[in-house]
């Protein structure tokens, strides 16, 4: 979670943006266009390769977030998405996220390819003929290139359709997983977000602040990244540090029960955002608010994520022993599929503590 704030506030690498989607020959079909905001169609495939031939019992309204990616063994850009999707599946865990790669190639062509690349693939793989899920999803959305991914929210509604290597895919997926994405509100805010960036680039701080507050008022949870950007801009560009932290204190007071995860995100931003000078980081507030938030979590995964932020705060404060102890607790609570990242933090703090 240490780098998640930076991933929310930065665009993805230009290398991913430059990956060209593979063109496929798909004739237009006369039907209603499947689009973002629609309920996801029924999902059924003919054959599973991973996690096993028995496959998965896919229920798109089971409270998980699902990613359905259409790919092919011959598609170059599809290969770029494999490590990316594998990392996301490991980071979020199968209890919150289920990624499924679907090919419409022949099973006898896909199976040996998957076997050769098994060590790189950390999510489910299925094969479906063009008349099956391909028709109901890919063709229904009138798509003409791969890879393409559908993000389906916990209630079964499509939240995103696009290239999994695109700069907005992971940003959207992270917001959906955190319950911070609403396609209708995103569309409503799109012109304001564009204006917000223009006003910031022009250093027109009065207009920037006005527009930011209008966007936040639409839904503070969905637009928490705008709240964090406003907080940071007040410190870094507007020389209004006291006002910035007064707003954070108000947010913490109002969100302690309704949005403890948002409080942890703010604490992480305070301690790790590279743009904020160290002398302007209120580490006491970050530590206090994280401790308050962690008491609201029952889920070990979320407890571990909050402890990881708390360890980072202790380390930034020069409290090496506390940082090591909390990082160890975070590692012990972390789910098996995410332990490597937590172990790395714990080991690094131990190394630093020993000098």
Buried (B, 14 or more C-beta within 10 A) or exposed (E): BBEBBBEBBEEBEEEBEEBEBBEBEBEEEEEEEBEBEBEBBEBEBBBBBBEEEEBBEBEBBEEBBBBBBBBBBBBEBBBBBBEBBBEBBBBBBBEBBBBBBBBBBEBEEBBEBBEEEEEEBBBBBBBBBEEBBBBBBBBBBBBBBBBBBBBBBBEBBBBBBBBBBBBEBBBBBBBBBBBBBBBEBBEBBEEBBEBBEEBBEEEEBEBBBEBBEBBBEBBBBBBBBBBBBBBBBBBBEBEBBEEBBEBBEEBBEEBBEEBBBBBBBBBBBBBBBEEBEEEBBBBEBBBBBBEBBBEBBEEEBBBBBBBBBBBBBBBBBEBBEBBBBBBBBBBEBBBEBBBEBBBEBBBBBBEEBEE
